Amino acid sequence: MLGDALPCVSKYDKLNIKVGVDVIRNMIKQTEIIEDQEGEELDKVQLWLFAYNGVTTHALSLIRKHQILLSTKENLIQLLTYMNLRPLPEFT
């Protein structure tokens, strides 16, 4: 058995643009490809998106529908602070 797969996508945009449905749809297609390639060897595919600037309302709807894990800059800052790790650099 192969077990679980956790494909992760990280998106950052210098123009502070939020992630849209095109990225989410592409992630869903990637899941289908992984499932086709791995077949019965795979127990579960769990998608995870790190969207530095957040996501659009429509993208959030798809994220919820497909139970995609979502992390934003704020989530990561909280985690790093909690773990006493160095903060994220500010991108300009």
N, C-alpha and C positions, 0 to 999 in steps of 0.2 A: 504494500500500500504506500502510496506517495504521501498521503495525509492532506494537509491544508495548504493553500496558496494565499499569499497576502500581497497582491500587486499594489504598489504605492505610486502615486503621482504627486509631484510637487510643482506648484505653479506660483510664479512671482512675475509681476508686471511693473515696470518702472513708472508707468503712467497711472498706477493705482486703479487699474481696471479689474473688476471682479470676474471670477471664473463663470463662464456661461454654459448653457446646455450642450454646446458642441463638445466640450471637454468631457462632460458626463457621458454623453452618448458614445464617445470614443472609448471611454473606460469600460462601458457595458459591452461593447464589441470585443474588447480585449479579453474580457471574461469568457465570452462565447468561444473565442479562439483557444484559450487555455483549456476549457472544458472539452472541446473537440480533440485537442492534441493529447490530453492526458487520459481522457475517458474514465473508465471505472477505477483507475488508480487514485483518483482525486476524491477526497471526501468533501471538501468545501473550498470555494473561492470567495474571499472577503476583500472587497475593494476598500482602499483608504486614500483619501485626498487631503493633501496639505495645501490649502489655498491661502497664501500670505495675505492677500487683500480681501478675502471672503468670497462669497458666491452670490449670484443673482437670485432673485425670488424663484424664477423658473428652474434654475439649476438646483436650488434647495428642494424643490418639489420632487425632482427626479432622484435626488440623493436619498430622500426619505422613502420614496417608493421602492427603490432598489437596495435599501438598507446599507448604503455606503457610509463608511466611517469618515468623519470630517473633522479636520483640525484647522484652526486659523492661527494667525500670528499671536493673538491674545491667548489662545489655549497653550501654545508652545511656551510663551513667556511665563505663564503661570506654572507650568510643569518645571521649567528650568529654575525658577525661583524656589519652588518647593524642594527641589533636589539640590539646592545650593550650587548650581552649575553656572557657568558664565552666561551672560545674556546674549541674545541674538544681536548681530551687528545691524546697524541701521543702513539700509541700502539707499543710495541716492542716484 
